[in-house]
Amino acid sequence: MNYIGKKIKELRLKNDMTQEKLAERLGVAYQTVSKWETGITSPDLSLIVPLARLFRVTTDELFCYSESADNLLKEKLENEYEQTWQSGDLKRRFEISEQAVKEFPDDMQWLDRLAWTQAMGSYEYKDDSEYIREQEEAIKKFAAVIENTADGEVRSSSILGIVQYLSARGRNDEAKAYAELYPESDSVRKDEVMLNCLCGEEKEIHYQEMLDKRLFDLLNLIGRNSRLACEAQQGILKIMMPNENYGYYNCILSDNFFMQASFKVNEKDFEGAVEMLKKSLYYAEEYDKFESNDVVTYTGPFFSKLQINTSEICRTGTATRKEEIKERLMKNPWFEPLRNRGDFKGLF
């Protein structure tokens, strides 16, 4: 933003000076003053004090520095950034984070946010070189945050990021070195301590919220890298939610059957692969229905009191889950052997 150029013009006119007169007083060409005022260039640092003296203002005023203005801008950027987690607009999130880093280069939280957004956005590139370039740029930003921040939470966030994306790039030794920097958490979690302070229905709700978090962590830890892992995820969910009101976990089941379809393709069981994809799309659609509601109440023995406010769910894109699955089916080379099958085409 051309703050100083606008301020120079404002003060020049206030002091009834022409560009030529100001240039003469400073010993520069009048074209130079014109370039300052239009934002093409900025004054040399050696001219800042003479400019301030000439206009009888402080250097802070010349630079338009205002702590309250800074705070207003930070608040505006924060609000716009948070809104992108509801809209899923990753491009806008990147623009906001990039602007914030330019405005507040010493704010490591914004640099961490920019790194995460850039890393997440890398998956949208079809070209491998662009995909790699964006991840490498994100890795550099994470490293800068780790080196320069004193904020433990921000530092931990960047350590998680750099470990994840160094590993994705196959740089495992570097990833391990950063992983060693991650702080050990307390042996007793805060929510476990809180459980001892509650009673009645409040305690029951808190317990179910804890159980929901632990279930989510367990399913992610099991992963989907083998058929056994996929079957374990399904089995656990059937036990925990016997009435199949899966809510958010429809998303996990959709990815589960998507992965199982790839196993079927590797085994040349193309008919079985299509059946798995039908299930993946079914659970994706169920997830989209879940997300379309404002507040969802779970049912079943373990989550009878649990309510989910879907507006608080973080979104990474604007497409529905079902649309995302279909896009992955078209792009993913795993499913090339299915492209000409009628039952595969019928999925679209």
C-alpha positions in Angstrom: 0.0 0.0 0.0 1.3 3.5 -1.0 0.8 5.0 2.5 3.9 7.3 2.4 3.3 8.5 -1.1 -0.3 9.6 -0.3 0.9 11.2 2.9 3.6 13.2 1.1 1.1 14.5 -1.4 -1.3 15.4 1.5 1.4 17.3 3.4 2.7 19.0 0.3 -0.7 20.4 -0.6 -1.3 21.3 3.1 1.9 23.3 3.0 1.0 24.9 -0.3 3.9 23.4 -2.2 4.2 22.3 -5.8 6.1 19.2 -6.7 8.8 21.3 -8.2 9.2 23.4 -5.0 9.4 20.2 -2.8 11.9 18.7 -5.2 14.0 21.8 -5.0 14.0 21.9 -1.2 15.1 18.2 -1.1 17.6 18.4 -4.0 15.8 15.9 -6.2 14.1 16.0 -9.6 10.4 16.9 -9.5 9.8 13.6 -11.5 11.0 11.8 -8.4 8.4 13.5 -6.2 5.7 12.5 -8.8 6.8 8.9 -8.6 6.6 8.9 -4.8 3.1 10.3 -4.9 1.9 7.8 -7.5 3.4 4.9 -5.7 5.9 4.0 -8.4 8.8 4.4 -6.0 9.3 5.3 -2.3 11.7 8.0 -0.9 15.2 6.9 -0.1 15.7 6.3 3.7 18.1 9.2 3.8 15.3 11.6 2.9 12.8 10.5 5.5 14.1 12.8 8.3 14.5 15.8 6.0 10.9 15.2 4.7 9.5 15.0 8.2 11.4 18.2 9.3 10.2 20.0 6.1 6.6 19.2 6.8 7.0 19.7 10.6 5.7 16.2 11.4 7.1 13.1 13.1 8.5 10.3 11.0 5.7 8.1 12.4 3.2 10.5 11.1 5.0 10.6 7.7 4.8 6.8 7.5 1.1 7.0 8.6 1.9 4.6 11.4 -1.0 4.2 13.8 -1.3 1.4 16.3 -5.1 1.6 16.2 -5.0 1.4 12.4 -2.8 -1.7 12.7 -5.2 -3.3 15.1 -8.1 -2.6 12.8 -6.4 -4.1 9.9 -5.3 -7.2 11.9 -8.9 -7.7 13.1 -10.2 -7.3 9.5 -7.8 -9.9 8.2 -8.5 -12.3 11.1 -12.2 -12.1 10.4 -11.8 -12.6 6.7 -9.4 -15.5 7.3 -11.8 -17.3 9.7 -14.6 -16.9 7.2 -12.6 -18.9 4.6 -12.7 -21.9 7.0 -16.5 -21.8 6.7 -16.6 -21.2 2.9 -13.7 -23.5 2.0 -12.3 -20.8 -0.3 -8.6 -21.8 -0.3 -7.7 -19.3 -2.9 -9.1 -16.4 -0.8 -7.4 -17.8 2.3 -4.1 -17.7 0.5 -4.7 -14.1 -0.6 -5.6 -13.0 2.9 -2.6 -14.7 4.5 -0.2 -13.4 1.8 -1.5 -9.8 2.4 -1.1 -10.2 6.2 2.5 -11.4 5.8 3.3 -8.4 3.7 1.6 -6.0 6.2 3.0 -7.7 9.3 6.3 -9.5 8.3 7.3 -10.1 11.9 4.0 -11.9 12.7 5.0 -15.6 12.6 1.4 -16.8 13.1 0.5 -15.4 9.7 3.5 -16.9 8.1 2.5 -20.3 9.5 -1.0 -19.8 8.1 0.4 -18.9 4.7 2.6 -22.0 4.7 -0.3 -24.3 5.6 -2.5 -22.7 2.9 0.2 -22.9 0.3 0.9 -26.5 1.2 -2.8 -27.4 1.1 -3.2 -25.6 -2.2 -0.4 -27.6 -3.8 -2.8 -30.6 -4.3 -4.9 -28.5 -6.8 -2.0 -28.5 -9.3 -2.1 -31.1 -12.0 1.5 -30.4 -13.1 4.0 -32.3 -10.9 6.6 -29.5 -11.0 4.1 -26.9 -9.7 2.9 -29.3 -7.1 6.5 -29.9 -5.8 7.4 -26.2 -6.1 4.5 -25.1 -3.9 5.2 -27.7 -1.2 8.9 -26.7 -1.2 8.0 -23.1 -0.7 5.7 -24.0 2.1 8.5 -26.0 3.7 10.8 -22.9 3.6 8.1 -20.9 5.3 7.5 -23.5 8.1 11.3 -23.5 8.7 11.4 -19.7 9.0 8.6 -19.8 11.6 10.3 -22.5 13.6 13.5 -20.5 13.6 12.0 -17.1 14.5 8.9 -17.5 16.7 8.9 -17.7 20.5 5.2 -18.7 20.5 5.0 -22.4 21.4 1.7 -23.0 19.8 2.7 -21.4 16.5 6.0 -23.2 16.5 4.3 -26.6 17.1 2.0 -25.9 14.2 4.9 -25.3 11.9 6.7 -28.3 13.1 3.7 -30.4 12.3 3.6 -28.8 8.9 7.2 -29.3 8.0 7.3 -32.9 9.2 4.2 -33.7 7.1 5.5 -32.1 3.9 9.1 -33.1 4.2 7.8 -36.7 4.6 5.6 -36.2 1.5 8.7 -35.2 -0.4 10.6 -38.3 0.7 13.0 -36.3 2.9 12.4 -38.5 6.0 15.7 -37.8 7.8 15.0 -34.1 7.8 11.4 -34.7 8.9 12.6 -36.8 11.8 15.0 -34.1 13.0 12.1 -31.6 13.1 9.8 -34.1 14.8 12.3 -34.3 17.6 11.6 -30.6 18.2 7.9 -31.2 18.9 7.2 -30.6 22.6 6.0 -33.5 24.8 2.4 -32.9 26.0 1.3 -33.2 29.6 0.6 -36.8 30.6 -3.0 -35.9 31.6 -5.0 -34.0 29.0 -7.0 -30.9 29.9 -10.3 -32.5 29.0 -9.6 -35.4 31.4 -8.9 -33.0 34.2 -12.2 -31.2 33.4 -14.1 -34.4 33.6 -13.4 -34.6 37.3 -15.0 -31.1 37.8 -18.4 -31.9 36.2 -21.5 -33.8 37.2 -24.8 -34.9 35.8 -25.8 -34.3 32.2 -22.9 -31.8 31.8 -20.4 -34.5 32.7 -22.1 -37.0 30.3 -22.0 -34.5 27.4 -18.3 -33.7 28.1 -17.5 -37.5 28.3 -19.2 -38.0 24.9 -17.3 -35.1 23.4 -14.1 -36.7 24.7 -15.0 -40.1 23.3 -15.8 -38.5 19.9 -12.3 -36.9 19.8 -10.6 -40.2 20.8 -12.6 -42.2 18.2 -11.6 -39.7 15.5 -7.9 -39.9 16.5 -8.0 -43.8 16.7 -9.6 -44.1 13.2 -7.0 -41.8 11.7 -4.2 -43.7 13.5 -5.4 -47.0 12.1 -5.5 -45.4 8.6 -6.5 -47.0 5.4 -3.3 -48.4 4.0 -4.3 -52.0 4.0 -7.6 -54.0 3.7 -7.2 -55.0 7.3 -7.0 -51.3 8.4 -10.1 -50.5 6.3 -12.0 -53.4 7.9 -10.9 -52.3 11.3 -12.2 -48.8 10.7 -15.6 -50.1 9.5 -15.9 -52.6 12.4 -15.1 -49.9 15.1 -17.7 -47.6 13.6 -20.4 -50.3 13.5 -19.8 -51.0 17.2 -19.7 -47.4 18.2 -22.7 -46.3 16.0 -24.8 -49.5 15.6 -27.8 -47.5 14.2 -25.5 -46.2 11.4 -26.1 -42.5 12.2 -22.5 -41.8 11.2 -22.7 -38.0 10.8 -19.2 -36.7 10.3 -17.8 -40.2 10.1 -19.5 -40.7 6.7 -16.5 -38.8 5.4 -14.1 -41.5 6.8 -16.3 -44.3 5.4 -16.3 -42.6 2.0 -12.5 -42.5 1.9 -12.4 -46.1 3.3 -14.4 -47.6 0.4 -12.5 -45.4 -2.1 -9.3 -47.0 -0.9 -10.8 -50.4 -0.9 -11.8 -49.8 -4.6 -8.1 -49.2 -5.4 -7.2 -52.6 -3.7 -9.8 -54.3 -5.9 -8.3 -52.7 -9.1 -4.9 -54.0 -8.1 -6.4 -57.5 -7.8 -8.1 -57.1 -11.3 -11.5 -57.4 -9.6 -13.0 -54.5 -11.6 -16.6 -55.3 -10.8 -15.7 -55.4 -7.1 -13.9 -52.1 -7.5 -17.0 -50.4 -8.9 -19.1 -51.8 -6.0 -16.7 -50.2 -3.6 -16.9 -46.9 -5.4 -20.7 -47.0 -5.2 -20.4 -47.3 -1.5 -17.8 -44.5 -1.4 -20.2 -42.2 -3.3 -23.1 -43.2 -1.1 -21.3 -42.2 2.1 -20.0 -39.0 0.5 -23.6 -38.1 -0.3 -24.6 -39.0 3.3 -21.8 -36.7 4.5 -23.1 -33.9 2.3 -26.6 -34.3 3.8 -25.1 -34.2 7.3 -23.2 -31.0 6.5 -26.2 -29.3 5.1 -27.9 -29.1 8.5 -27.0 -26.4 11.0 -27.0 -28.7 14.1 -26.9 -32.5 14.1 -27.8 -34.7 17.0 -26.1 -38.1 17.1 -28.0 -41.2 18.3 -26.9 -44.5 19.7 -25.6 -45.8 23.0 -22.3 -43.9 23.1 -23.3 -40.5 21.6 -26.9 -40.0 22.7 -26.1 -36.4 24.0 -23.7 -35.4 21.3 -24.6 -32.4 19.0 -22.4 -31.2 16.2 -22.6 -27.6 14.9 -21.7 -28.1 11.3 -20.9 -24.4 10.8 -17.8 -25.0 12.9 -16.5 -27.7 10.5 -13.4 -26.6 8.7 -13.7 -26.8 4.9 -10.8 -27.0 2.5 -12.8 -26.4 -0.7 -16.2 -25.3 -2.1 -17.1 -28.6 -3.8 -19.4 -31.1 -2.0 -17.8 -34.3 -0.8 -19.5 -36.3 -3.6 -18.2 -33.9 -6.2 -14.7 -34.2 -4.7 -14.9 -38.0 -5.0 -16.0 -37.9 -8.6 -13.2 -35.5 -9.5 -10.7 -37.9 -7.8 -12.1 -40.8 -9.8 -11.5 -38.9 -13.1 -8.0 -37.7 -12.2 -6.6 -40.7 -10.2 -4.5 -43.0 -12.4 -5.5 -46.0 -10.1 -8.8 -46.2 -11.9 -7.6 -46.1 -15.5 -8.5 -49.8 -16.1 -12.2 -48.9 -15.2 -12.5 -45.9 -17.6 -14.3 -47.7 -20.4 -16.6 -49.9 -18.3 -20.3 -49.0 -18.5 -20.8 -49.5 -14.7 -17.9 -47.1 -14.0 -19.4 -44.5 -16.4 -22.7 -45.0 -14.6 -21.2 -43.6 -11.5 -21.3 -40.2 -13.1 
